[in-house]
Amino acid sequence: MKNGPIGQYLIEKGLINEQQLNEVLEKKKQEKNKLFGEIVTELGYVSETDFAKCLAERLNVPFIDLTETELKADVVKKIPEAVAKKYNLIAVSLIGKRLTVATNDPINFYVFEDVRVITGCTPVPVMATKSAITKAIGKMYSEGTMSNVVEDVNKELLEEEGIEEIDFSADRIENAPIVKLATQIVENSFRMEATDIHIEPFKNYTRIRVRVNGDLVQLMEVSSAIHNSLVTRYKIISGMNIAEKRIPQDGRFSQDVDGVHLDVRVSNLPVVHGEKVVIRILATGDVGVRKITDLGMNDYNYKMFESCLKVPQGVLLVTGPTGSGKTTTLYAALGELAKPNVNVITVEDPVEKAIEGINQCQVNAKAGMTFAAALRSILRQDPDIVMIGEMRDQETSEIAIRAAITGHLVLSTLHTNDAASTITRLVDMGVAPYMVATSLIGVVAQRLVKKLCPECKKKRLSTKEENELMEIDPDKPIEIYEAVGCKECSNTGYKGRTAIHEILMATNEMSSIIARGAKADEISALAREQGTKLLRDNVSELVQKGISSMGELVRVTYAV
């Protein structure tokens, strides 16, 4: 079947069935300008990578993973940016006159003829996914352009001396240097996998920092003269009042970067030397919701979490500080639970990702749509599963617990330090201990831990004190790794993050001690007896495997 249609080849490989193939072909008739591969991945039948690998196999073309391939700027720029974007391809390597080119359409000979004429080299196609190529194009061609844009802004400010702010209503808006700078800052931050951008004004300069892996890293410094224009640009696109500079404001806008649609939240705060702007980058539903197997749980915790999700009614809580991935975990759980035969409704503030097949509603306090008000309405909407963004007050907590007792599955988050203190927090909020005991399924406490950069991490032996922290034999030093810092990890020593979890299950024994008002220490001791692995046990495991460092163990789990 290797020479037959790609659809039949996918069936032979066991990736799709006949019915799914017919659906794809039917949709292809309606959307003639789309490729077969785009439709089959859009419908979610095959992942983009699996499809690309299959197509490469069938066409006898090598497959390349661009995320793990080092691209050189001088080779990439053999193909002009406009051509790379037009045909969605990127130059990977050059040997003599043979130019290896990554593409998602390796049999389009007209494209390769164009490349041959433009570069003067013989193009050799290799297969890559469309999204990986788009991302690589964005990253490789943008390098170095930020400083050029800043130069253009400074030049324009000199030309327009005497005018306080640049006129954004002119026809030249999209090409104005300040507009390009505002766009470029968001693009570069997204490519660095940043979650937030901080634009901070000081007396003689403005500092721009981005939060990567939980730490703030300096992106650039610009002159104070640029600050007002840059802030005004962000205020305009996010729907704020540009004349009001005395009070904080909030807004939002969207931007497409490398084929991903971003939902961008903007918060503006007047400080001593001007207005500070913090931008939160949220990748919307285009990125897809993670599966629970992708949450970084070890096998032991994964089995416990899975058994919690099988319980038909009750409350499952995910806890941890801000930015510890609680919402990601809840969305993954919802993705697992949302079947065609159940009604799933969420109340969130704000809705962070749109999920197919789930009714999501957003809190609006000004209009009187609070968590409690929304929750009361939702319970009249015949739900099977309810997700509450956060239990903030007694009223919300009580309604949620009552909903669980009356036969609903309720998922929610709470800001507490560990699993055991979550139960005492609910009681402190005014929920009766017997109601917590009756309704609770389990509590998942989580944190995000930075992973060591594999390129530069350094091996050493652990000290006696470190062994005590890891709760292993203090007299037997073990090999552990520490952060160093290199070009690959922007000199931080860390690359990427993984989640650690502490899962407490509400067993019969646990429920009975909660009902009689047990304190956090007692709950924690029983949980450990029953097999709960504490957060420190999980980080300790990562340190011993060389995935994380002692510094992270102390940062995440240290308590006085």
C-alpha positions as CSV (number, residue, x, y, z in Angstrom):
1,M,0.0,0.0,0.0
2,K,3.1,2.2,0.1
3,N,2.4,3.7,-3.3
4,G,-1.4,4.1,-2.7
5,P,-3.2,7.2,-1.3
6,I,-1.9,8.5,2.0
7,G,-5.4,7.9,3.6
8,Q,-5.2,4.1,2.9
9,Y,-1.6,4.1,4.2
10,L,-2.8,5.6,7.5
11,I,-5.5,2.9,7.8
12,E,-2.9,0.2,7.1
13,K,-0.7,1.7,9.9
14,G,-3.7,1.6,12.3
15,L,-3.8,5.4,12.8
16,I,-7.3,5.9,11.5
17,N,-10.3,3.8,10.4
18,E,-12.5,3.8,7.2
19,Q,-15.2,6.0,8.8
20,Q,-12.6,8.6,9.8
21,L,-11.0,8.6,6.4
22,N,-14.5,9.2,4.7
23,E,-15.1,12.1,7.1
24,V,-11.7,13.6,6.2
25,L,-12.3,13.2,2.4
26,E,-15.8,14.7,2.8
27,K,-14.3,17.8,4.5
28,K,-11.6,18.0,1.9
29,K,-14.3,18.4,-0.8
30,Q,-15.6,21.4,1.1
31,E,-12.2,23.0,1.8
32,K,-10.3,22.4,-1.4
33,N,-7.4,24.7,-0.7
34,K,-6.5,22.7,2.4
35,L,-4.1,19.7,2.3
36,F,-5.2,16.2,3.5
37,G,-2.7,16.3,6.3
38,E,-4.1,19.7,7.7
39,I,-7.6,18.3,7.8
40,V,-6.8,14.9,9.4
41,T,-4.8,16.7,12.2
42,E,-7.5,19.4,12.6
43,L,-10.1,16.7,13.3
44,G,-7.8,15.2,15.9
45,Y,-7.6,11.8,14.3
46,V,-3.8,11.8,14.0
47,S,-1.1,14.0,15.6
48,E,0.8,16.4,13.3
49,T,4.1,14.6,14.0
50,D,2.6,11.1,13.4
51,F,1.1,12.2,10.1
52,A,4.4,13.9,9.0
53,K,6.4,10.7,9.8
54,C,3.9,8.5,7.9
55,L,4.0,10.8,4.9
56,A,7.8,10.9,4.9
57,E,7.9,7.1,5.1
58,R,5.4,6.8,2.2
59,L,7.3,9.3,0.0
60,N,10.7,7.9,1.0
61,V,11.9,11.3,2.3
62,P,13.8,11.6,5.7
63,F,11.8,13.0,8.6
64,I,13.5,15.7,10.7
65,D,12.5,17.0,14.2
66,L,13.3,20.8,14.0
67,T,13.0,21.2,17.8
68,E,16.1,19.1,18.2
69,T,18.0,20.4,15.2
70,E,20.6,23.2,15.5
71,L,19.9,25.7,12.7
72,K,22.7,28.1,11.6
73,A,21.6,31.7,10.7
74,D,23.9,32.0,7.6
75,V,22.4,28.7,6.1
76,V,18.8,29.7,7.0
77,K,19.2,33.1,5.4
78,K,20.3,31.5,2.0
79,I,16.5,31.5,1.5
80,P,15.0,35.0,1.8
81,E,12.4,35.4,4.6
82,A,9.5,36.2,2.2
83,V,10.2,33.0,0.2
84,A,10.5,30.9,3.4
85,K,7.1,32.2,4.7
86,K,5.4,32.0,1.3
87,Y,6.2,28.3,0.8
88,N,6.6,27.4,4.6
89,L,10.1,25.9,4.3
90,I,13.5,26.5,6.0
91,A,17.1,25.7,5.1
92,V,18.6,23.2,7.5
93,S,22.2,22.5,6.2
94,L,24.5,23.3,3.3
95,I,27.1,20.8,2.0
96,G,28.8,22.1,-1.1
97,K,25.9,23.1,-3.4
98,R,23.4,20.7,-1.8
99,L,21.0,22.7,0.4
100,T,18.8,20.5,2.7
101,V,15.4,22.2,3.1
102,A,12.7,21.2,5.6
103,T,9.2,21.3,4.2
104,N,5.7,19.9,4.9
105,D,5.0,19.4,1.1
106,P,8.1,17.6,-0.3
107,I,6.6,16.8,-3.7
108,N,5.8,20.4,-4.8
109,F,8.5,20.6,-7.5
110,Y,7.6,24.2,-8.5
111,V,8.6,25.4,-5.0
112,F,12.0,23.6,-5.2
113,E,12.6,25.0,-8.7
114,D,12.0,28.5,-7.2
115,V,14.4,27.8,-4.3
116,R,17.1,26.5,-6.8
117,V,16.9,29.6,-8.9
118,I,17.0,32.0,-5.8
119,T,19.8,30.2,-3.9
120,G,21.9,28.8,-6.8
121,C,21.9,25.5,-4.8
122,T,20.3,22.1,-5.4
123,P,17.5,21.7,-2.8
124,V,17.2,18.4,-1.1
125,P,13.8,18.1,0.7
126,V,13.3,16.6,4.2
127,M,10.0,16.3,5.9
128,A,9.0,18.3,9.0
129,T,5.7,19.4,10.7
130,K,4.1,22.7,9.5
131,S,4.0,24.1,13.0
132,A,7.7,23.3,13.7
133,I,8.7,25.0,10.4
134,T,6.6,28.1,11.2
135,K,8.1,28.4,14.6
136,A,11.7,27.9,13.3
137,I,11.1,30.6,10.6
138,G,9.8,33.0,13.3
139,K,12.8,32.4,15.5
140,M,15.6,32.4,13.0
141,Y,14.6,35.4,10.9
142,S,13.7,37.5,13.9
143,E,17.1,37.3,15.5
144,G,18.8,40.6,15.3
145,T,15.7,42.5,14.2
146,M,14.8,43.7,17.7
147,S,17.8,46.0,17.9
148,N,17.1,47.4,14.4
149,V,13.5,48.2,15.4
150,V,14.7,50.0,18.5
151,E,17.1,52.0,16.3
152,D,14.2,52.9,14.0
153,V,12.1,54.0,17.0
154,N,14.9,56.3,18.3
155,K,15.4,57.8,14.9
156,E,11.7,58.5,14.6
157,L,11.6,60.1,18.0
158,L,14.5,62.4,17.0
159,E,12.7,63.4,13.9
160,E,9.5,64.1,15.8
161,E,11.2,66.1,18.7
162,G,8.8,68.5,20.3
163,I,5.8,66.1,19.9
164,E,5.0,64.4,23.1
165,E,3.6,61.2,21.7
166,I,3.6,59.6,18.2
167,D,0.2,59.9,16.4
168,F,-1.2,56.4,16.1
169,S,-4.2,57.4,14.1
170,A,-2.2,58.0,10.9
171,D,-2.4,55.5,8.0
172,R,1.2,54.4,8.6
173,I,0.3,52.7,11.9
174,E,1.2,49.1,11.0
175,N,4.6,50.2,9.7
176,A,5.4,52.6,12.6
177,P,8.6,51.5,14.4
178,I,6.9,51.6,17.8
179,V,4.1,49.3,16.6
180,K,6.8,46.9,15.2
181,L,8.6,47.1,18.6
182,A,5.4,46.3,20.6
183,T,4.7,43.3,18.3
184,Q,8.3,42.1,18.4
185,I,8.5,42.1,22.2
186,V,5.5,39.8,22.4
187,E,6.8,37.6,19.6
188,N,10.3,37.2,21.1
189,S,8.9,36.5,24.6
190,F,6.6,33.8,23.2
191,R,9.5,32.2,21.4
192,M,11.5,32.2,24.7
193,E,8.5,30.4,26.2
194,A,8.0,33.3,28.6
195,T,4.7,33.6,30.6
196,D,4.9,37.3,31.5
197,I,6.5,40.5,30.2
198,H,7.4,43.3,32.6
199,I,7.9,46.8,31.1
200,E,9.4,48.9,34.0
201,P,10.2,52.6,33.8
202,F,13.1,54.1,35.8
203,K,14.6,57.6,35.8
204,N,17.0,57.2,32.8
205,Y,15.9,54.0,31.1
206,T,13.1,51.5,30.7
207,R,13.8,47.8,31.6
208,I,12.0,45.0,29.8
209,R,12.1,41.6,31.5
210,V,10.4,38.3,30.8
211,R,9.5,35.4,33.1
212,V,11.0,32.2,31.8
213,N,10.7,29.0,33.9
214,G,9.5,31.1,36.8
215,D,12.4,33.5,36.9
216,L,12.7,37.0,35.5
217,V,15.3,37.3,32.7
218,Q,16.3,40.7,31.2
219,L,15.2,41.0,27.6
220,M,16.5,44.5,26.8
221,E,16.8,48.1,28.0
222,V,15.4,51.0,26.0
223,S,15.7,54.8,26.5
224,S,13.0,56.5,28.6
225,A,12.0,58.5,25.6
226,I,10.4,55.3,24.0
227,H,8.5,54.4,27.2
228,N,5.4,56.6,26.8
229,S,4.9,55.6,23.1
230,L,5.3,51.9,23.9
231,V,2.8,52.0,26.8
232,T,0.3,54.0,24.7
233,R,0.5,51.4,22.0
234,Y,-0.3,48.6,24.4
235,K,-3.1,50.6,26.0
236,I,-4.7,51.2,22.5
237,I,-4.6,47.6,21.4
238,S,-5.8,46.3,24.7
239,G,-8.8,48.7,24.9
240,M,-7.6,50.9,27.8
241,N,-8.2,54.7,28.2
242,I,-4.9,56.3,26.9
243,A,-5.7,59.7,28.6
244,E,-6.0,58.1,32.1
245,K,-2.5,57.8,33.7
246,R,-3.4,58.0,37.4
247,I,-5.2,54.8,38.1
248,P,-4.5,51.1,37.3
249,Q,-6.2,49.6,34.2
250,D,-6.7,46.2,32.7
251,G,-7.2,45.1,29.1
252,R,-6.5,42.3,26.7
253,F,-5.7,41.7,23.0
254,S,-4.8,38.8,20.7
255,Q,-1.9,38.2,18.5
256,D,-0.8,35.5,16.1
257,V,2.8,34.3,16.5
258,D,4.3,31.4,14.4
259,G,0.8,30.1,13.6
260,V,-0.3,30.1,17.3
261,H,-3.2,32.4,18.4
262,L,-2.2,34.1,21.7
263,D,-4.6,35.6,24.1
264,V,-2.7,38.4,25.8
265,R,-3.7,40.1,29.1
266,V,-2.4,43.5,29.9
267,S,-2.2,45.2,33.4
268,N,-1.1,48.8,33.8
269,L,0.0,50.4,37.1
270,P,1.2,54.0,37.6
271,V,4.6,54.0,39.4
272,V,7.1,56.8,40.3
273,H,8.6,57.2,36.8
274,G,5.6,56.5,34.6
275,E,3.4,53.5,34.0
276,K,4.5,49.9,34.5
277,V,3.0,47.4,32.2
278,V,2.8,43.6,32.8
279,I,1.7,41.4,30.0
280,R,0.5,37.8,30.6
281,I,0.8,35.5,27.6
282,L,-1.8,32.8,27.3
283,A,-1.7,30.3,24.4
284,T,-5.4,29.7,23.6
285,G,-7.1,26.5,22.6
286,D,-5.0,26.3,19.4
287,V,-2.2,24.7,21.5
288,G,-4.5,22.0,22.7
289,V,-5.2,20.8,26.2
290,R,-2.6,18.5,27.8
291,K,-3.5,14.9,28.5
292,I,-3.1,13.7,32.1
293,T,-0.2,11.5,31.0
294,D,1.7,14.7,30.1
295,L,1.5,16.3,33.5
296,G,4.9,15.0,34.6
297,M,3.4,12.7,37.3
298,N,5.4,9.6,38.2
299,D,3.6,6.3,37.7
300,Y,2.7,6.0,41.4
301,N,1.0,9.5,41.5
302,Y,-0.6,9.0,38.1
303,K,-2.4,5.8,39.3
304,M,-3.7,7.6,42.4
305,F,-4.9,10.6,40.3
306,E,-6.6,8.3,37.8
307,S,-8.5,6.5,40.6
308,C,-9.6,9.9,42.0
309,L,-11.1,10.7,38.6
310,K,-13.1,7.5,38.5
311,V,-15.2,8.5,41.5
312,P,-18.7,9.6,40.2
313,Q,-19.4,12.3,42.8
314,G,-17.5,14.4,45.3
315,V,-14.9,17.2,45.4
316,L,-11.4,16.9,43.9
317,L,-9.2,19.8,44.8
318,V,-5.9,20.9,43.2
319,T,-3.8,23.3,45.4
320,G,-0.6,25.2,45.2
321,P,0.7,28.8,44.9
322,T,0.0,31.1,41.9
323,G,1.7,29.8,38.7
324,S,2.1,26.2,39.9
325,G,0.1,24.7,37.0
326,K,-3.2,24.1,38.9
327,T,-5.4,25.1,36.0
328,T,-3.4,23.0,33.5
329,T,-4.0,20.0,35.8
330,L,-7.7,20.7,36.0
331,Y,-8.0,21.1,32.2
332,A,-6.2,17.8,31.7
333,A,-8.7,16.2,34.1
334,L,-11.7,17.8,32.3
335,G,-10.3,16.6,28.9
336,E,-10.3,13.0,30.4
337,L,-13.8,13.4,31.9
338,A,-15.6,15.3,29.1
339,K,-17.4,12.5,27.2
340,P,-20.4,13.0,24.8
341,N,-22.8,11.5,27.5
342,V,-22.0,14.0,30.3
343,N,-22.7,17.7,30.8
344,V,-19.6,19.6,31.9
345,I,-19.8,23.2,33.0
346,T,-17.0,25.5,34.3
347,V,-17.0,28.8,36.1
348,E,-13.7,30.6,35.6
349,D,-12.1,34.0,36.2
350,P,-11.0,34.3,33.4
351,V,-11.5,31.4,30.9
352,E,-7.9,30.6,30.0
353,K,-8.4,27.9,27.3
354,A,-11.4,27.2,25.2
355,I,-12.1,23.4,25.4
356,E,-14.3,21.7,22.7
357,G,-17.5,20.1,24.1
358,I,-17.4,21.9,27.5
359,N,-19.7,24.8,28.6
360,Q,-17.4,27.5,30.0
361,C,-18.7,30.6,31.7
362,Q,-16.7,33.6,32.9
363,V,-17.0,35.5,36.2
364,N,-17.9,39.2,35.9
365,A,-18.1,40.8,39.4
366,K,-19.2,44.2,38.0
367,A,-22.3,42.7,36.5
368,G,-23.0,40.7,39.6
369,M,-21.8,37.4,38.1
370,T,-19.7,36.2,41.0
371,F,-18.5,32.6,41.6
372,A,-21.3,32.0,44.0
373,A,-24.0,33.5,41.7
374,A,-22.7,31.6,38.7
375,L,-22.5,28.4,40.7
376,R,-26.1,28.6,41.9
377,S,-27.3,29.0,38.3
378,I,-25.1,26.2,37.1
379,L,-26.7,23.7,39.5
380,R,-30.0,24.4,37.8
381,Q,-28.4,23.5,34.4
382,D,-28.4,19.8,35.0
383,P,-24.6,19.4,35.2
384,D,-22.8,16.1,35.8
385,I,-19.4,17.7,36.3
386,V,-18.7,21.2,37.6
387,M,-15.3,23.0,37.5
388,I,-14.9,26.1,39.7
389,G,-11.8,28.2,38.9
390,E,-11.1,28.9,42.6
391,M,-12.8,28.5,46.0
392,R,-12.3,32.1,47.2
393,D,-14.9,32.4,50.0
394,Q,-17.2,30.6,52.4
395,E,-20.2,31.0,50.1
396,T,-18.6,29.4,47.0
397,S,-17.0,26.6,49.1
398,E,-20.3,25.7,50.8
399,I,-22.3,25.6,47.5
400,A,-19.5,23.5,45.9
401,I,-19.5,21.0,48.8
402,R,-23.3,20.8,48.8
403,A,-23.2,20.2,45.0
404,A,-20.8,17.3,45.6
405,I,-23.0,15.8,48.4
406,T,-26.1,16.0,46.0
407,G,-24.4,13.8,43.4
408,H,-22.2,16.1,41.3
409,L,-18.5,15.7,40.6
410,V,-16.8,19.1,41.5
411,L,-13.3,20.1,40.6
412,S,-11.7,23.2,42.0
413,T,-8.5,24.9,43.1
414,L,-7.4,26.4,46.4
415,H,-4.2,28.4,47.5
416,T,-2.6,26.3,50.2
417,N,0.9,25.0,50.9
418,D,0.2,21.2,50.9
419,A,-2.5,18.7,50.7
420,A,-3.2,18.3,54.4
421,S,-3.6,22.1,55.1
422,T,-6.2,22.3,52.3
423,I,-8.7,20.4,54.5
424,T,-8.1,22.6,57.6
425,R,-8.4,25.7,55.3
426,L,-11.9,24.6,54.2
427,V,-12.9,24.1,57.8
428,D,-11.4,27.6,58.6
429,M,-13.5,29.1,55.8
430,G,-16.6,27.9,57.6
431,V,-17.4,24.6,56.0
432,A,-18.5,22.0,58.6
433,P,-15.9,19.2,59.0
434,Y,-18.5,16.5,58.6
435,M,-19.4,18.0,55.2
436,V,-15.8,18.1,54.1
437,A,-15.4,14.5,55.2
438,T,-18.5,13.3,53.3
439,S,-17.8,15.1,50.1
440,L,-14.0,14.9,49.6
441,I,-12.5,12.5,47.0
442,G,-8.9,13.7,47.2
443,V,-6.5,16.7,47.2
444,V,-3.6,17.1,44.7
445,A,-1.0,19.6,45.9
446,Q,1.5,20.6,43.2
447,R,4.5,22.8,42.4
448,L,6.6,23.4,39.3
449,V,10.3,22.4,39.6
450,K,12.9,23.6,37.1
451,K,14.8,21.0,35.2
452,L,18.6,21.2,34.9
453,C,20.0,22.0,31.4
454,P,21.3,18.7,30.0
455,E,24.1,20.6,28.2
456,C,25.9,22.1,31.2
457,K,24.8,20.4,34.4
458,K,27.8,19.4,36.6
459,K,28.2,16.2,38.6
460,R,29.2,16.2,42.2
461,L,28.8,14.2,45.4
462,S,26.1,15.2,47.9
463,T,26.9,16.4,51.5
464,K,25.7,15.0,54.8
465,E,23.2,17.9,55.2
466,E,21.8,17.4,51.6
467,N,21.3,13.7,52.3
468,E,19.3,14.5,55.4
469,L,17.2,16.9,53.3
470,M,16.6,14.2,50.8
471,E,15.8,11.8,53.7
472,I,18.4,9.2,52.7
473,D,21.4,7.7,54.5
474,P,23.5,10.7,55.6
475,D,26.8,8.6,55.6
476,K,26.5,7.5,52.0
477,P,27.2,10.4,49.6
478,I,25.5,10.0,46.2
479,E,26.1,11.5,42.8
480,I,23.9,14.6,42.1
481,Y,24.1,17.4,39.6
482,E,24.1,21.2,40.0
483,A,23.3,24.1,37.7
484,V,26.1,25.8,35.8
485,G,24.7,27.9,32.9
486,C,25.5,28.0,29.1
487,K,24.2,29.6,25.8
488,E,21.6,26.8,25.5
489,C,19.8,27.8,28.7
490,S,20.5,31.6,28.6
491,N,23.1,31.1,31.4
492,T,20.4,30.1,33.9
493,G,21.5,26.5,34.3
494,Y,17.9,25.3,33.9
495,K,15.8,24.4,30.8
496,G,12.1,23.7,31.2
497,R,10.0,22.7,34.2
498,T,8.2,19.7,35.4
499,A,5.4,19.3,38.0
500,I,5.7,17.5,41.3
501,H,2.6,16.2,43.1
502,E,1.4,15.2,46.5
503,I,-1.9,13.3,46.4
504,L,-4.0,12.7,49.4
505,M,-6.9,10.2,49.1
506,A,-10.0,10.5,51.3
507,T,-10.1,6.9,52.5
508,N,-12.6,5.8,55.2
509,E,-10.1,6.3,58.0
510,M,-9.1,9.7,56.6
511,S,-12.8,10.8,56.4
512,S,-13.4,9.8,60.0
513,I,-10.5,11.9,61.4
514,I,-11.5,14.9,59.2
515,A,-15.1,14.6,60.6
516,R,-13.8,14.8,64.1
517,G,-11.8,18.0,63.3
518,A,-8.2,16.6,63.0
519,K,-5.4,19.2,62.5
520,A,-3.1,19.3,59.5
521,D,-0.2,17.4,61.2
522,E,-2.5,14.5,62.0
523,I,-3.9,14.4,58.5
524,S,-0.5,14.6,57.0
525,A,0.8,11.7,59.2
526,L,-2.1,9.4,58.3
527,A,-1.7,10.3,54.5
528,R,1.9,9.3,54.6
529,E,1.0,6.1,56.4
530,Q,-1.5,5.3,53.6
531,G,1.1,5.8,50.9
532,T,1.0,9.5,50.0
533,K,4.4,10.7,48.6
534,L,5.0,14.2,49.9
535,L,6.3,17.1,47.7
536,R,9.8,16.7,49.2
537,D,9.8,12.9,48.4
538,N,9.0,13.8,44.7
539,V,11.7,16.5,44.4
540,S,14.2,14.3,46.2
541,E,13.5,11.6,43.6
542,L,14.2,14.2,40.8
543,V,17.5,15.3,42.4
544,Q,18.7,11.7,42.7
545,K,17.9,11.0,39.1
546,G,19.9,14.1,38.0
547,I,16.8,15.9,36.6
548,S,16.7,18.7,39.2
549,S,19.1,20.3,41.7
550,M,19.3,20.7,45.5
551,G,18.7,24.4,45.1
552,E,15.3,23.6,43.6
553,L,14.5,21.1,46.5
554,V,15.2,23.8,49.0
555,R,13.3,26.5,47.0
556,V,10.2,24.4,46.6
557,T,9.9,22.5,49.9
558,Y,11.9,24.5,52.5
559,A,9.9,25.2,55.7
560,V,11.1,26.8,58.9
